[in-house]
Amino acid sequence: MRDILDPAKLAELKADAENPLIPPSRRVAARLALRELREGGAEAAELARMRRALLGD
């Protein structure tokens, strides 16, 4: 997932998640998006490991 996300957008999400000058709802939304990206990446990696194990790759 991270590979298809624009690096500028990822940097913007990270900045929004920590910026106390923007509305709290936007900070929360940015944090949730970053968490979903992390969890999605971990899930994809685990699925790839399971696939390799099952297929003997």
PLY file of the C-alpha trace (Angstrom):
ply
format ascii 1.0
element vertex 57
property float x
property float y
property float z
element edge 56
property int vertex1
property int vertex2
end_header
0.00 0.00 0.00
2.76 2.37 0.88
4.23 1.87 -2.59
1.16 3.31 -4.28
0.76 6.25 -1.88
2.25 9.51 -3.06
5.24 10.35 -0.81
4.04 13.94 -0.55
0.64 12.79 0.69
2.27 10.49 3.25
4.40 13.39 4.49
1.27 15.55 4.71
-0.54 12.89 6.76
2.41 12.64 9.15
2.56 16.42 9.54
-1.20 16.68 10.07
-1.12 13.97 12.72
1.30 16.01 14.85
0.33 19.62 14.10
-1.42 21.20 17.12
-2.51 24.17 14.99
-4.99 22.24 12.85
-8.43 21.09 14.00
-8.42 18.01 16.25
-10.73 16.13 13.89
-8.19 16.47 11.07
-5.36 15.28 13.34
-7.42 12.24 14.36
-8.27 11.48 10.74
-4.58 11.65 9.80
-3.61 9.36 12.68
-6.27 6.84 11.69
-5.12 6.88 8.08
-1.51 6.30 9.12
-2.56 3.45 11.42
-4.55 1.83 8.62
-1.53 2.08 6.31
0.72 0.46 8.93
-1.77 -2.32 9.69
-2.45 -2.90 6.01
1.26 -3.20 5.30
1.77 -5.63 8.17
-1.22 -7.69 7.07
0.01 -7.81 3.47
3.46 -8.91 4.63
1.96 -11.67 6.79
-0.22 -12.88 3.93
2.81 -12.96 1.64
4.76 -15.00 4.22
1.87 -17.44 4.56
1.58 -17.77 0.79
5.29 -18.47 0.43
5.09 -21.09 3.19
2.09 -22.80 1.61
3.54 -22.77 -1.89
7.05 -23.68 -0.80
8.58 -20.57 -2.36
0 1
1 2
2 3
3 4
4 5
5 6
6 7
7 8
8 9
9 10
10 11
11 12
12 13
13 14
14 15
15 16
16 17
17 18
18 19
19 20
20 21
21 22
22 23
23 24
24 25
25 26
26 27
27 28
28 29
29 30
30 31
31 32
32 33
33 34
34 35
35 36
36 37
37 38
38 39
39 40
40 41
41 42
42 43
43 44
44 45
45 46
46 47
47 48
48 49
49 50
50 51
51 52
52 53
53 54
54 55
55 56
